Amino acid sequence: MQAGYSGAAYLRALPDVGELLSAAAAGSGPQVNFPVAIETTGTYTVWVRAMAADGGSDSLHIGLDGQVVETSDNLTGFAPNEWDWSRLTLDSGNATLSLGSSGAYTLGLFMREDGIRVDKLLLITDTNYIPTGLGPAESQQQTVTATTPLTVVPCSGVVFPCKGALAGVPPCHFRQPGAYLDTFTYDCHGRINSHSRVINGRTTTMTVNEFDQLDRPVSKAYNFVGWTAASWVEKRPVSIAKAVVIIQP
């Protein structure tokens, strides 16, 4: 391990035997991806804090959403055996990424030459900013919580009638006195979207209006015919958590 990196560890492309991948071939080679959320659109300068072992291990590629980007490929300019910041490309320009819309992206670090060590990536819209030392603090990871129900797809479905306590598919698992008839209806995803039970001339119907991303019922509507209660709706919100990195300009 080389001292002087900023966090708990750094990345290194191994085995350091002189391998070189062009931008066109880098997608099939070693890569590390980072989910990021962009709040401010524009052109970002790409800075990388890295260390080269020698002149044969001092370059890499940067890309978005699984593809190397032409304006940020062949990033080089790292001194041997010391941590250094660079935005220089082999085209003698500065590495940039054009982010025309806010939202989620996947920032990719692709190997060009094996052996290079990488400590930090920095995206910034300020073209006059030049990082030194360890550079700015790491962007804070945030958790985004949202309720994302999936609406049942209308279709004819499949109906399974059940009679008695154990007959039919799926099993009639309710235990109530009296003769009854259960009917289960499935939607196009194979999920039970309704269940009807007739017992002693009275009908109870449960309909699932929404499912979450794990196919769990989120909203159910109950209707009673021949009972005291008329109907009610049960709503159970479900939170889907996803960690993202916020890049500030």
N, C-alpha and C positions, 0 to 999 in steps of 0.2 A: 504494500500500500504506500502511496505517495502522500506525504503530509501536506497540509495547506488547503484542503477542500473545505467547503462551507457547511455541509450537513453531516449525516451519519455515515455516508459512503459516497462513492462516485461510480459512474458507469465506465466500462472499458470494453472495447471491441477486441475480442480474442479469436485466434491464438497468437496474433502478431507474427505472422510468417510472410508478410509482404503481399497480402491479398489486396486487390483494388477492384471496386465495383463502380461502374459508370452510373450516371443518373438513371439511364434506361434500365439497368439491371438491378438497381438498388432495392426495388420493391420485392425481390425474391431473396434478399439477404437479411442480415440481422437488423432489427429496428426496434425502437421503443416508442410507444404512443402515449400521449397525455391528453385526456379530455379537458377542454378549456371552454369557458363561456366569455364571449366578447361583448362588451357593453358599448364600446365606442368604435364606429366603423372608420376605415381609412387605410393608409399604407403604413405598415409597421416595419421598423428596422429590426433585423434579427441579430442579436448579439449572443455569442456562445463563450462561456468560460471553460477552457479545455487545456490539456497538456499533451504535447507530442513527445514520443520517445525518440524520434529522429525525423529526418526529412521524408521518410516513407510511411509516416503515421500521423500526418498533421492536417487531415482534411476530412470532411463529412458532408452529408446532404441534409437539408431540412425540407419538410413537406407538409401537406395538409390532407386529411381524410384519406390516408393510404397511398398518396401519390407524391413523388418528389416534385417540387415546384421549381420551374426554370430560374426564377429570380432569386432563389435561395439554395441552389445546388452548388457543389464544389466549394463549400466554405472552408477557408484555410487561414494561414497566417499565425499559427500557434508556435510559440518558442519551444525548443526541446527542453524537457525536464524542469519546466516551471509553469505554474498556472498563469494563464494570460487570457484576456478578452479579445475577440476578433469578430468583425462583421464583413471582412474582406472575402471576395470570391476569386476564383482563378480567372474570371473575366475582367478583373481589376475594378469591379464595382462593389457596392455594398449589398449585402443580402437583405431582401425585403419580402414581405408577404402582403398582398392586397386583400383586405377583408371588407367586402362591400356590404355586408349585412351583419347585424348583431345576432347573437345566438350561439349555439353549440358548434364547436369544431373539434377535430382530432389533430393535434399538433404532433408531427412525426419526426423523430431523429433517426436518420438512416446512415448505415456505415458506408463510407467510401474507401478509407484505408483502415485496415485492422491495426490494433495497437494504441489508437488514440484514447485518451481518458477525457471524460466530459463531466463537469461539475454543475454547471447552471446554463439554462436557456433564458434569454430575456427578449420580450417583444415590447417595443416602445414606439410611440408616434413622434416623439421629440427627436428630430434628426441631429440636434446639437448635443444631445446627451452622450457622454462617454463614460462608461462604468470603470471603476478602479477597485482594486482590492477584491473583497468578496462580493462587491456589487450590492444592489438593493436587496431588501429582505424578500423571502419567498412569498408569493401570493398566497393569501389565506384560502384554504379549502372551505367551501360552503356546502351545506346540504339544502337542496331544493325539495320542498314537499308539495305535492299536488295530488288532487283527487282526479283520477283519469278512468272513469267507468267506460266499459265497452257495451254498446247497445246491442241487444239481441237481434240477429239477422232474421228478418221474417222469412219463413219457408213453411212447407207443409209439415215438416217434422215427422217423428215416428211416435206412434202411440202404443203403449204397453198396458193392457188392462190386467188387474190383479184381483183375485177373489180369495178370501180367507186370509189366514195369518202368514203363510209362507209361500203362496203360489205366485207364479209369474216372475218377470224380470223388469225392474229390480225388485228385491223382496219387499213385501208389504210389512214394514217394520213397526207400524203403529199398533198398539194393543188397546182396543176399545171394545166394550160389550156390544153385541148385536151383529147382524149380518151387514157387510159393507162391500163396496166396490171401489178400488183405487185405479186411477188412470194417470200415467206419467207421460208427458209430451216432451220430446227433445227438439232442440233447435239444430241449425245446420252445423254447429260446432260440437255436437254431441253432448250438450249441457241440458240438464233438466230445466225447462223454462216454465213448466206448469205442472201442478199436481192437484187432482180433483178427487175428493172422497165423498161417496154417498153412504150414509149410515142411517138406518131407520127412517128413510124418506127425507133426510136433511142433507144438504150439500155444502161442503166446504171446499173452496177453490183458492189455491195459492198460485200467483203468477209472479215470476221474476222479471222485473223491468230492466235492470241493469246488472252487468257483471264487471268486476275489476279486471286488472291485467293478469291476475292469477286464476281467473275464471271462478272467483268466489262471488256469490250473490251480494249485491250492494243495496238494491231496493226491491222489496217484495210487497205485493198487494194481496190482501185477503178479502174474500167475499163469502158471505154466509146467507144461505137461503133456508128458511125454516128454523133458524136459531134466533136468539134475542138480539145479538149483535148484527149489524148490517155489513160493515166493512171497516178495514183500517189499512194503513200503509206503514211498513217498517223500513226505515232508512238507516243504513250503517255506512258512514263514510270510511274510505280506506285511503291511507297515505302511502304514496310511493316515494321512497327516498333515493336520491342519487347525488353522489358527491361530484362536484365540479370545481375547477380552478378558475378564479376570476382574474383576468389580465387587465390591469389598469393602464391607461395611456400616460 
